[in-house]
């Protein structure tokens, strides 16, 4: 399995693709990359359609609607309107929270 325990601050797509490749010895590197890309494309498509994405024992990605509001640039103090938009939020599963807290 690929070493993901390095002291890096970011887990890259390349590292994740390598994990898929290492876990499935019958797949070629190109096929493992294709599987990885298909999964992430499906997740992105579902979120773009406003659907929630639940990954069991990991968490839920939820699309929320935010209304338009007035905001202020903290540096200059200039007020401006922030447009209505959709945002993605993540709620971790209890299993993920427990695993993170167990490693401290």
LUMZA-116668 format. One record per residue: x, y, z of N, C-alpha, C in turn. Coordinates in steps of 0.001 Angstrom, whole numbers, plus 500000, padded with zeros to 6 digits. Atoms other than C-alpha are relative to their C-alpha. Example, Ala and Ser with C-alpha at 12.3 -4.5 7.8 and 13.67 -1.06 7.14 Angstrom:
<dopas>
((500890, 498810, 500000), (512300, 495500, 507800), (500900, 501200, 500000))
((499180, 498810, 499940), (513670, 498940, 507140), (499230, 501090, 500730))
</dopas>
This chain:
<dopas>
((500834, 498832, 500000), (500000, 500000, 500000), (500884, 501237, 500000))
((499222, 498769, 500073), (501194, 503530, 499295), (500132, 500617, 501386))
((499743, 499382, 498712), (502715, 505407, 502201), (499344, 501374, 500041))
((500696, 498731, 499873), (500282, 508169, 503161), (500284, 500651, 501345))
((499733, 499487, 498664), (501753, 508753, 506614), (501103, 501049, 500024))
((498978, 498956, 500043), (504353, 511268, 505451), (499453, 501273, 500631))
((500421, 498763, 499355), (504252, 514616, 507156), (499627, 501060, 498972))
((500459, 499035, 500985), (502594, 516296, 504198), (498708, 500620, 500495))
((501201, 499299, 499579), (499854, 518815, 504682), (498821, 499687, 499098))
((501047, 500235, 500974), (497888, 517742, 501625), (500115, 498595, 499433))
((500067, 501298, 500662), (496816, 514383, 500273), (499597, 500271, 498556))
((500223, 499647, 501395), (497033, 514628, 496477), (499222, 498925, 499267))
((500706, 500965, 500850), (495000, 512987, 493745), (500952, 498886, 499557))
((499021, 500997, 500420), (498173, 511224, 492612), (500197, 498946, 501094))
((499839, 500945, 498895), (498644, 509666, 496064), (498772, 499094, 500124))
((501215, 500816, 499916), (495019, 508508, 496127), (499917, 499008, 498844))
((499991, 500926, 501144), (495308, 507026, 492623), (500987, 498869, 500238))
((499016, 501044, 499703), (498426, 505160, 493739), (499474, 499005, 501023))
((500607, 500916, 499031), (496496, 503702, 496684), (499053, 499043, 499293))
((500911, 500871, 500768), (493831, 502396, 494294), (500816, 498981, 499216))
((499139, 500895, 500779), (496571, 500922, 492097), (500629, 498925, 500883))
((499351, 500947, 499090), (498349, 499301, 495065), (499021, 498986, 500582))
((501003, 500895, 499391), (495127, 497793, 496442), (499411, 499007, 499003))
((500599, 500859, 501026), (494058, 496225, 493145), (501084, 499543, 499034))
((498861, 500410, 500823), (496985, 494271, 491676), (499618, 499569, 498583))
((500403, 500419, 501350), (494925, 493122, 488665), (499770, 501186, 499071))
((500214, 498819, 500828), (494414, 496703, 487459), (501328, 500580, 499531))
((498833, 499251, 500458), (496897, 498545, 485327), (499972, 501374, 500664))
((499954, 498655, 499399), (498010, 501960, 486527), (498987, 500922, 499316))
((500957, 499167, 500737), (495890, 503584, 483793), (498569, 499666, 500407))
((501350, 500408, 499601), (492807, 501563, 484746), (499687, 500461, 501419))
((500206, 499531, 498632), (493256, 502420, 488428), (499730, 501508, 500007))
((500236, 498565, 500113), (493466, 506099, 487510), (498625, 500298, 499445))
((501326, 499814, 500589), (490322, 505780, 485404), (498905, 499730, 501028))
((500970, 500313, 498942), (488411, 504129, 488285), (499931, 501163, 500981))
((499933, 498884, 499068), (489563, 506895, 490611), (499276, 501219, 499429))
((500621, 498831, 500620), (488489, 509620, 488163), (498497, 499836, 499853))
((501438, 500249, 500141), (485084, 508009, 487550), (499292, 500221, 501327))
((500612, 499839, 498680), (484348, 507894, 491279), (499890, 501481, 500355))
((500046, 498589, 499651), (485259, 511540, 491810), (499102, 500796, 499067))
((500921, 499330, 500919), (483350, 512624, 488683), (498551, 499767, 500423))
((501360, 500308, 499537), (480215, 510872, 490011), (499654, 500814, 501245))
((500228, 499203, 498792), (480585, 512603, 493389), (499774, 501458, 499621))
((500128, 498605, 500418), (481067, 515999, 491714), (498677, 500239, 499269))
((501264, 499864, 500726), (478065, 515438, 489413), (498817, 500006, 500962))
((501085, 500055, 499018), (475811, 514491, 492321), (499923, 501307, 500788))
((499997, 498740, 499260), (476865, 517575, 494278), (499527, 501158, 499127))
((500432, 498946, 500915), (476366, 519809, 491233), (498494, 499959, 499780))
((501450, 500154, 500141), (472818, 518415, 490960), (499257, 500274, 501298))
((500627, 499671, 498733), (472163, 519411, 494573), (499739, 498813, 500901))
((500198, 501204, 499198), (472250, 515868, 495944), (501066, 499907, 501082))
((499027, 500281, 498956), (473916, 514922, 499215), (500749, 498723, 499635))
((499186, 501190, 500261), (476729, 512364, 499000), (500439, 499425, 501341))
((499649, 500653, 498741), (477072, 509927, 501878), (501007, 498893, 499719))
((498975, 501030, 500092), (480249, 507884, 502175), (500030, 499302, 501355))
((500165, 500731, 498751), (479616, 505261, 504816), (501304, 499943, 500785))
((498897, 499992, 499046), (481913, 505443, 507834), (501037, 501091, 499710))
((499122, 498857, 500263), (483495, 508613, 506397), (499260, 501297, 500295))
((500772, 498798, 499743), (480849, 511330, 506295), (499053, 500323, 498868))
((500995, 499566, 500972), (478296, 513263, 504285), (500393, 501376, 499470))
((499839, 498710, 500644), (478838, 516077, 501788), (498600, 500521, 499709))
((501337, 499430, 500116), (475787, 518364, 501873), (500092, 501313, 499234))
((500078, 498748, 500743), (474890, 521116, 499398), (498971, 500884, 500713))
((500888, 499060, 499318), (473399, 524155, 501162), (499855, 501263, 499161))
((500269, 498723, 500664), (471813, 527298, 499756), (500297, 501116, 500992))
((499742, 498828, 499162), (473156, 530554, 501174), (499324, 501200, 499336))
((500719, 498843, 500534), (471085, 533688, 500779), (500974, 501153, 499764))
((499204, 498794, 500223), (472410, 537013, 499535), (500040, 500798, 501294))
((499875, 499198, 498774), (473694, 539291, 502283), (501022, 501099, 499768))
((499009, 498923, 500051), (475691, 542413, 502897), (501224, 499554, 500778))
((498745, 500348, 499348), (479329, 541912, 503769), (500914, 501208, 500027))
((499049, 498898, 499888), (482313, 544059, 504590), (501403, 499454, 499821))
((498606, 500359, 500170), (485900, 543838, 503432), (500725, 500369, 501289))
((499379, 499678, 498725), (487804, 543554, 506719), (501246, 500883, 499878))
((498784, 499206, 500180), (490894, 545206, 505277), (499682, 501470, 499719))
((500297, 498627, 500405), (489298, 548282, 503714), (498752, 500561, 500666))
((501245, 499548, 499385), (485935, 548421, 505494), (498896, 500292, 499004))
((500987, 499719, 501034), (484091, 548768, 502184), (498913, 498917, 500040))
((501105, 500953, 500000), (480630, 547194, 502266), (499623, 499642, 498571))
((500455, 500454, 501306), (479386, 545128, 499347), (499029, 498848, 500200))
((500958, 501090, 499924), (476689, 542594, 498578), (500681, 498685, 499620))
((499521, 501347, 500305), (477597, 538911, 498692), (498823, 499262, 499378))
((501075, 500630, 500756), (475520, 537047, 496107), (499556, 498688, 500642))
((500495, 501310, 499575), (473337, 534049, 496881), (500798, 498932, 499275))
((499187, 501054, 500606), (475187, 530820, 496240), (499737, 498686, 500693))
((500048, 501331, 499396), (475385, 527125, 496924), (501389, 499671, 500502))
((498718, 500392, 499426), (478120, 525786, 499176), (499935, 498537, 500404))
((499907, 501391, 499576), (479303, 522317, 500100), (500549, 499981, 501413))
((499472, 500185, 498657), (479691, 521396, 503727), (500174, 498506, 500241))
((499680, 501390, 499701), (481039, 518193, 505215), (499689, 499721, 501458))
((500267, 500462, 498643), (479736, 516362, 508270), (500667, 498641, 500152))
((499311, 501286, 499834), (482105, 513619, 509426), (499115, 499005, 500738))
((500737, 501044, 499295), (480693, 510304, 510576), (500563, 499847, 501408))
((499482, 500255, 498651), (480982, 509350, 514245), (501230, 499087, 499990))
((498833, 500896, 500098), (483424, 506594, 513209), (501263, 500781, 499631))
((498850, 499195, 500398), (485731, 509114, 511517), (500453, 500891, 501149))
((499650, 499146, 498860), (485588, 511461, 514502), (500712, 499186, 501070))
((499365, 500855, 498998), (486428, 508600, 516849), (501395, 499599, 499574))
((498678, 500402, 500496), (489325, 507497, 514643), (500986, 501174, 500100))
((499131, 498828, 499918), (490740, 511036, 514505), (500380, 500279, 501441))
((499724, 499712, 498592), (490442, 511512, 518257), (500824, 498910, 500669))
((499214, 501098, 499422), (492013, 508112, 518981), (501481, 500138, 499687))
((498619, 499855, 500428), (495225, 509130, 517181), (500751, 501094, 500748))
((499328, 498896, 499303), (495988, 512033, 519531), (500834, 499508, 501128))
</dopas>
